[in-house]
């Protein structure tokens, strides 16, 4: 048995603390369900190359980063990857003088990738003759730690709240003292007697374990990162809490409190098992562990060398898509940039850059050539947080990279009456709203709710064709709803004018406004879907774009703001009207918000635009129908109702495909892509370098929307390539944790993060191709280079090949590689 913990010298404490902090810095955040946004799970590792990270993930945690060889083999045999694609990839990735043939690359696809994972202490201890008689200790520890975290962090679902004053580690230690079943479950009947060895605080626990392991100090950080990866779901949740704390101004060390506690818990469990196993087992475990981890540097280097072939095939998979994209863009170039001016623009429609908007923009332009569509980040440049009327809720409506700096609240002349009515209705319907929202509770309370629930339950099981619910207006009587308007709080006129001017400049619409400007946010519509927010607008923090569109329209329609803009040389014509709208990405209908009577001067334009929107929506529904198993030849009304029923179906696991298939981001004038069928795979942001003399708009686009699209791209990539660790599993088995923290697959295990299998796979094949994002920018080379040089994160993403960077060059394209620009020879 071990002696009671002794406080080590300050130097050892400091070394351990530094290693723990470095390991914690490697964990990317995962947002809660009600604010679910896409995240690259390797975000904190982008300072290393993709291949180096792939090697580390394989050796430290058995995690796959590149596509599986079986997937690549199918792509090769089916012709999705061509010989030309493979030749291109080999030319890009093989070191000079490497005597490797394409035949050898092809043969490698038939061999499984074998990169043994370095064991943790718990794995070494688990490997004993009695392991078949009990629950795996790794699984048992994961389950116990996960249940403890679920209890500790639950602020919404449980009827009781734990004492959190002393932190997660202290809560876990106290919980374990009173848990009489875990020892028997894990085959450790004397566990309780061993608990006295547990240090009372996190810092002592970290040092207690790390000193006893006897590992070389140079591998401490690697070992600790591997420990966190063994409980990566909860580690990601703790990293989110730290992320939010840092956005709020908390120092990094303090922000990592929860993550450090979790790390100490997971470390302490291994030491507890040693206590229970005895001195001899401890000696054998230490010897085995030390022997393995002495080889850490060599194992990582060997893994990186072994993965070159997987990197070649990743590039080959991307080359097929990129070749088609390059042909489309260069084939259109000479026509698109010199074609006659369009018919006079009578209306403009500003859409989010989301890949689902690309399809609707294309259809709308075809339906009515007099409409100009514009791509712009869906939060419309508003750094806001929104509080619905008569609630205490405050939610961000901007990208997760940023912190809100302006508040938006609902206003109404009837605010007091609305507050009373809403609170009364919430008090009566709280149980139903909770049950309808979270599948964990969807049917569990029927026996207590009684027959009164059967009507709602029948509507859930027999879906109708009702429209998208307006959740922000829930509980407000219908007569009051039209008067409820979100408005900016705390801004004087000068600040409003400055904000409006920045947004119009970024949109490229300064002094170029049509009589009618539609501001189109987007949101999804699904029922009984814990991950519904992941289908909404990522730029709006996992919410719909409704609030942002309404606020911006109100701001730009305000007479005082227009007068202030005119004084600054920005003219909004007197007759121009801004109208907010929402694109329902599940049904592809466009819903007009705040439909106040339009001025006589634009009513005719609105009639034409509305008709064009209806035709475009029908065209998009027909384009998407085959991928959803719907009849594209059905009548317009029948097809629309089929989409509505799908949205209202509580048993539908695939209400829409979201951003599956995303593969590129184009920052350029619409003329570069107009009329091209980009297949709903491309983010489109309008940008005109001639109107951006100082490059400030381009800098904003490369440091915000480009990063957001990269996050989306890599969440889909990781959920496809490593569904067990970076995907949330089967929706049918999901149970919601803590009201909104995340999901378990089943009743335990680690918190599941990422996309469900139904979001990337249709049951027969993957619906998402794991391609890294190809970013194409129409801007001078010097402007792009200057931004890359000034922003370390942008530079890391490009230099370490987390995305591809291209630019338009006269009549062709160039790609950025090894800190230089090259023509697309062999690809375009």
PENOR-V289933 format. One record per residue. PHI is phi as a letter, one per 40 degrees, with the letter a starting at -180 (999 if undefined). Layout:
# PENOR-V289933
PHI / PHI
This chain:
# PENOR-V289933
999 / c / c / d / c / b / c / c / d / d / c / c / d / c / c / c / c / c / c / c / c / c / c / c / c / c / c / c / c / b / c / c / d / c / b / c / b / c / b / c / c / b / d / c / b / c / c / b / c / d / c / c / c / c / c / c / c / c / c / c / a / g / c / c / b / c / d / c / c / c / c / c / c / c / c / c / c / c / g / c / b / c / d / c / c / c / c / d / c / c / c / c / b / c / c / d / g / c / c / b / b / c / c / c / c / c / c / c / c / c / b / c / c / b / b / d / c / c / c / c / d / c / c / c / c / c / c / b / c / c / c / c / c / a / c / d / c / c / c / c / c / d / c / c / c / c / c / c / c / d / c / c / c / c / b / b / c / c / c / b / b / c / c / b / d / c / g / c / c / c / c / c / c / c / c / c / c / b / c / c / c / c / c / c / d / c / g / b / c / b / d / d / c / c / c / c / c / c / c / c / b / c / d / c / c / d / c / d / c / c / c / c / c / g / c / c / d / c / b / d / c / c / c / c / c / c / c / c / c / c / b / c / c / c / c / c / c / c / c / c / c / c / c / c / c / c / c / c / h / c / c / d / c / c / c / c / d / c / c / c / c / c / c / c / c / c / c / c / c / c / c / c / c / c / d / c / c / h / c / c / c / c / c / c / c / c / c / c / c / c / d / c / c / c / c / d / c / c / c / c / c / c / c / c / c / c / c / d / c / c / c / d / c / c / c / c / c / c / c / c / c / c / c / c / c / c / c / c / c / c / c / c / d / c / c / c / c / b / c / d / c / c / d / d / c / b / a / b / b / c / b / c / c / d / c / c / c / d / c / c / c / c / c / c / c / c / c / a / c / c / b / b / c / b / b / a / d / c / c / f / g / b / c / b / b / b / b / c / d / g / b / c / c / a / b / c / b / a / d / c / c / b / b / c / b / b / c / b / b / c / b / a / c / b / d / c / c / c / c / c / c / c / c / c / c / c / c / c / b / d / c / c / c / c / c / c / c / b / c / c / b / d / b / c / b / d / c / c / c / g / c / c / c / c / c / c / c / c / c / c / c / b / c / b / b / c / c / c / c / c / d / c / b / d / g / c / d / d / c / c / c / d / c / c / b / c / b / c / b / g / b / c / c / c / c / c / c / c / c / c / c / c / c / c / c / c / c / g / b / c / f / b / c / c / c / b / b / c / c / b / c / a / a / b / a / a / b / f / b / c / b / d / c / c / c / c / c / c / c / b / g / g / b / c / c / d / c / c / c / c / c / c / d / c / c / c / c / c / d / c / c / c / c / c / c / c / c / c / g / b / b / b / d / d / c / c / b / b / b / c / a / b / c / c / c / c / b / f / c / b / b / c / b / f / c / c / d / c / d / d / c / b / c / c / c / c / c / c / c / c / c / c / c / c / c / c / c / c / c / c / d / c / c / c / d / d / c / b / g / b / c / c / c / c / c / d / c / c / c / c / c / c / c / c / c / c / c / c / c / c / c / c / c / b / c / a / c / f / b / d / g / d / a / a / b / b / b / a / c / d / d / c / b / c / g / c / c / c / g / g / b / b / c / b / b / c / a / b / c / c / b / b / d / c / g / c / c / c / c / c / c / c / b / b / d / c / c / c / c / c / d / c / d / c / c / c / c / c / c / c / c / b / c / c / b / b / b / c / g / c / d / c / b / c / b / c / b / g / g / a / c / i / b / c / c / g / b / a / g / c / c / c / b / g / c / c / c / c / c / b / b / c / h / b / a / c / c / b / c / c / b / c / c / b / c / b / b / b / a / d / d / c / c / c / d / c / c / c / c / c / b / c / c / c / c / c / d / c / c / c / g / c / a / b / b / b / a / c / b / f / b / b / b / b / b / c / a / f / g / a / c / b / c / c / c / g / b / c
